Amino acid sequence: MSKLVINTYNKKATINKNIYGHFSEHLGRCIYGGLYVGENSDIPNVCGMRTDVVEALKAIKIPVLRWPGGCFADEYHWKDGIGPKESRKKMVNTNWGGVVEDNSFGTHEFMELCRQLGCEPYINGNVGSGTVQEMSEWIEYMTFDGLSPIAKLREENGRKEPWKVKYFGVGNENWGCGGNMRPEYYADLYRRFQSYVKNYGDNKVYKIACGANVDDYRWTENVMRNACRQMDAITLHYYVHPRGWMEKGPSIEFDETEYYITIAKAMYMDKIIKGHLSIMDRFDPRHRVGLIVDEWGTWYTCEPGTNPGFLYQQNTMRDAIVAAYTLNIFNSHADRIVMANLAQIVNVLQAVILTEGDKMLLTPTYHVFDLYKAHMDAELLDSWLETVEIGTAKVNPWQEISCPNLSASASEKDGVITITVSNADLSNTYPVDCTLVGKRAESVTGRILRSGKVNDHNTFEAPNTVAIQSFDKFDLDGDKLHFEMPPCSVMEITIK
């Protein structure tokens, strides 16, 4: 029997809805064929944006979308992606597959996509191969409402009114594909570039500095020391590689040991978040600077027969558990994490949607975002969950790792309590006794994501193999709630 105690009197922080954000890069079939098919496509679209994909993303209330990268951002020159499409500059996507990028999806198209989705745009600027002038003019092009050559250029390209752009990243992975910089050097560049990311009119830019890769605490320390006063947030990137960077392992054909290693590595997110926050606290004791995990998720060996530079992988119940445990971690740090962006939204890495021609399917990870969407902008409730360690495995001769059997979050909004619980155990069902301190419940409903096997996934021939089901096996008595968590499952519980 596992115990879950939820103290409704202790509201710890508001869960920023942007924790449930996403990431779109010019990589593989994320943009072209995934989000965008062009106005002349036979696939139903509005202004070139796939109608089926847009409607699916609206259903999970996507709050923010990052673009154009990723590594692509630091070789992207925004003027190549404006004006008549037939005259836009073609380029080679050197980071992802060496394919030709025709720039038919640019600033206007991305802002139109965000309009259709009803989400905030998060633009990533080019520090690695760009210039201060280029970045400065991009912000002016998007947000200046007045007379200037750049604003006139926007009008000539069909947009008189400026857009609102709140989130702007000054560089991406500048420790790697964004220039192989030292943190001290990047911090100085950041200070210089951000000086010219101007606020025009009532558009106030939230400036985001490039943060560390995984547990590179030295990067965070040096960038915070030298530039924290000039930033609103700093980023963090962490991907789960079950077998390691060079050999990541397949997305479907994995065994039980590899499954538990994956979940244990996903749990490492909590440790590195705490490590980076402790460093941020030294330079920002008032917690003015937010932490953004703008690339996270699983990264496996690409599917056989696909371009290895396209990073196309399938998505199983393993990925659903990774997503659920990770989102619970983010919720637990709601006082400091202001945004997170799953990598990536369509057809790349841990995607929530896969497409093939005119076909579309929703992945198990998509369904987790559906189960968790009630947490957006809700108040995180203090909770305690009794767990045991499972899946102990050796990752090398001197290190063993394991993961907790259960993970949970609880929040309240408009008098409704939402609890999300996940069971990573592949074999055992766990009865859960939940106590609601300060709340006598009148009704409880549930939804659950589970399948017969952990390797189960959705295909274009069988798109509903893994899908959300209703769940009603609850015993409710005032402030006491009892239920059972089946093996390898994710549940949403709604209490009124």
GIURSUL-V659669 format. One record per pair of residues at least 12 apart in sequence whose C-alpha atoms are under 7 Angstrom apart, sorted by the first residue. I is the first residue (numbers start at 0). J is the second residue. If there is no record, write none. Layout:
BEGIN
<<I	J> <I	J>>
END
This chain:
BEGIN
<<0	429> <0	430> <0	431> <1	385> <1	386> <1	429> <1	430> <1	431> <1	432> <2	384> <2	385> <2	431> <2	432> <2	433> <3	383> <3	384> <3	385> <3	431> <3	432> <3	433> <3	434> <4	382> <4	383> <4	384> <4	433> <4	434> <4	435> <5	380> <5	381> <5	382> <5	383> <5	434> <5	435> <5	436> <6	380> <6	381> <6	382> <6	435> <6	436> <6	437> <7	380> <7	435> <7	436> <7	437> <7	438> <8	437> <9	380> <9	381> <10	378> <10	379> <10	380> <10	381> <11	378> <11	379> <11	380> <11	381> <12	333> <12	334> <12	378> <12	379> <13	333> <13	376> <13	377> <13	378> <13	379> <14	330> <14	333> <14	374> <14	375> <14	376> <14	377> <14	378> <14	379> <15	333> <15	337> <15	338> <15	375> <15	376> <16	62> <16	375> <16	376> <17	62> <17	63> <17	337> <17	338> <17	339> <18	337> <18	338> <18	339> <19	61> <19	62> <19	339> <19	340> <20	61> <20	62> <20	63> <20	64> <20	338> <20	339> <20	340> <20	341> <21	63> <21	64> <21	65> <21	340> <21	341> <21	342> <21	343> <21	344> <22	64> <22	65> <22	66> <22	340> <22	341> <22	342> <22	343> <22	344> <23	64> <23	65> <23	66> <23	67> <23	68> <23	343> <23	344> <24	66> <24	67> <24	68> <24	69> <24	71> <25	67> <25	68> <25	71> <26	95> <26	309> <27	95> <27	308> <27	309> <27	310> <27	347> <28	309> <28	346> <29	345> <29	346> <29	347> <33	345> <33	346> <33	354> <34	48> <34	49> <34	52> <35	47> <35	48> <35	49> <36	48> <36	49> <42	357> <48	112> <53	116> <57	116> <59	368> <59	369> <59	372> <61	118> <62	118> <62	119> <63	118> <63	119> <63	120> <63	121> <64	118> <64	119> <64	120> <64	121> <65	120> <65	121> <65	122> <66	121> <66	122> <66	123> <67	122> <67	123> <68	123> <69	171> <70	94> <70	171> <70	176> <70	177> <71	94> <72	123> <72	124> <72	125> <72	171> <73	125> <73	126> <73	127> <73	128> <73	170> <73	171> <73	177> <74	125> <74	128> <75	125> <79	102> <80	102> <80	103> <80	104> <80	105> <80	106> <81	105> <81	106> <82	156> <84	103> <87	101> <87	102> <88	101> <88	102> <89	101> <89	102> <95	308> <95	309> <96	306> <96	308> <96	309> <120	164> <120	166> <121	166> <121	167> <122	166> <122	167> <122	168> <123	167> <123	168> <123	169> <123	170> <124	168> <124	169> <124	170> <125	169> <125	170> <126	169> <126	170> <127	170> <127	173> <127	177> <127	178> <131	192> <131	195> <135	195> <135	196> <136	149> <138	196> <140	153> <141	161> <141	162> <142	161> <142	162> <142	163> <142	164> <142	199> <142	202> <143	161> <143	199> <144	160> <144	161> <163	202> <164	202> <164	204> <165	202> <165	203> <165	204> <165	205> <166	204> <166	205> <166	206> <167	204> <167	205> <167	206> <167	207> <168	206> <168	207> <168	208> <169	189> <169	193> <169	207> <169	208> <169	209> <170	209> <171	209> <172	209> <173	209> <182	218> <182	221> <182	222> <183	221> <183	222> <186	222> <186	225> <186	226> <189	208> <190	226> <190	229> <205	231> <206	230> <206	231> <206	232> <207	230> <207	231> <207	232> <207	233> <208	230> <208	232> <208	233> <208	234> <209	233> <209	234> <210	233> <210	234> <210	235> <211	234> <211	235> <211	236> <212	235> <212	236> <212	237> <213	235> <213	236> <213	237> <213	271> <214	271> <216	275> <219	275> <220	278> <223	279> <223	282> <224	282> <230	288> <231	288> <231	289> <232	288> <232	289> <232	290> <232	291> <233	289> <233	290> <233	291> <234	290> <234	291> <234	292> <234	293> <235	291> <235	292> <235	293> <236	292> <236	293> <236	294> <236	295> <237	294> <237	295> <238	295> <238	296> <238	297> <238	298> <239	261> <239	264> <239	265> <239	296> <239	297> <239	298> <240	297> <240	298> <240	299> <241	257> <241	260> <241	261> <247	298> <247	299> <247	300> <248	299> <248	300> <249	299> <249	300> <250	299> <250	300> <250	312> <250	313> <250	314> <251	313> <251	315> <251	454> <256	392> <258	317> <259	390> <260	392> <262	321> <262	402> <263	400> <263	401> <263	402> <265	321> <265	325> <269	328> <289	335> <289	336> <289	337> <290	335> <290	336> <290	337> <291	336> <291	337> <291	338> <291	339> <292	338> <292	339> <292	340> <293	339> <293	340> <293	341> <294	340> <294	341> <294	342> <295	340> <295	341> <295	342> <296	341> <296	342> <296	349> <297	348> <297	349> <298	348> <299	312> <309	347> <310	347> <310	348> <311	346> <311	347> <311	348> <312	347> <312	348> <314	349> <314	362> <314	363> <314	456> <315	363> <315	453> <315	454> <315	455> <315	456> <316	363> <316	453> <316	454> <316	455> <316	456> <317	453> <318	364> <319	363> <319	364> <319	367> <320	421> <320	423> <322	364> <322	367> <323	367> <323	421> <324	406> <327	406> <327	407> <327	408> <330	408> <351	364> <351	365> <352	365> <358	459> <360	459> <360	462> <362	457> <363	465> <366	466> <366	467> <370	491> <371	419> <373	417> <374	410> <374	417> <377	410> <377	411> <377	412> <378	410> <378	411> <378	412> <379	409> <379	410> <379	411> <380	409> <380	410> <380	411> <382	409> <386	403> <386	404> <386	405> <387	403> <387	404> <388	401> <388	402> <388	403> <388	404> <389	401> <389	402> <389	403> <389	404> <390	402> <404	422> <404	423> <404	424> <405	421> <405	422> <405	423> <406	420> <406	421> <406	422> <407	419> <407	420> <407	421> <408	420> <414	495> <415	493> <415	494> <415	495> <416	493> <416	494> <416	495> <417	491> <417	492> <417	493> <417	494> <418	491> <418	492> <418	493> <419	490> <419	491> <419	492> <420	489> <420	490> <420	491> <421	488> <421	489> <421	490> <422	484> <422	486> <422	487> <422	488> <422	489> <423	486> <423	487> <423	488> <424	486> <424	487> <425	486> <425	487> <426	486> <427	485> <427	486> <428	483> <428	484> <428	485> <428	486> <429	483> <429	484> <429	485> <430	482> <430	483> <430	484> <431	481> <431	482> <431	483> <432	480> <432	481> <432	482> <433	479> <433	480> <433	481> <434	478> <434	479> <434	480> <435	478> <435	479> <436	478> <438	478> <439	477> <439	478> <440	477> <440	478> <440	494> <440	495> <441	495> <442	494> <442	495> <443	492> <443	493> <443	494> <443	495> <444	471> <444	492> <444	493> <444	494> <445	469> <445	470> <445	471> <445	490> <445	491> <445	492> <445	493> <446	467> <446	468> <446	469> <446	470> <446	490> <446	491> <446	492> <447	467> <447	468> <447	469> <447	470> <447	488> <447	489> <447	490> <447	491> <448	466> <448	467> <448	468> <448	488> <448	489> <448	490> <449	465> <449	487> <449	488> <449	489> <450	465> <453	487>>
END
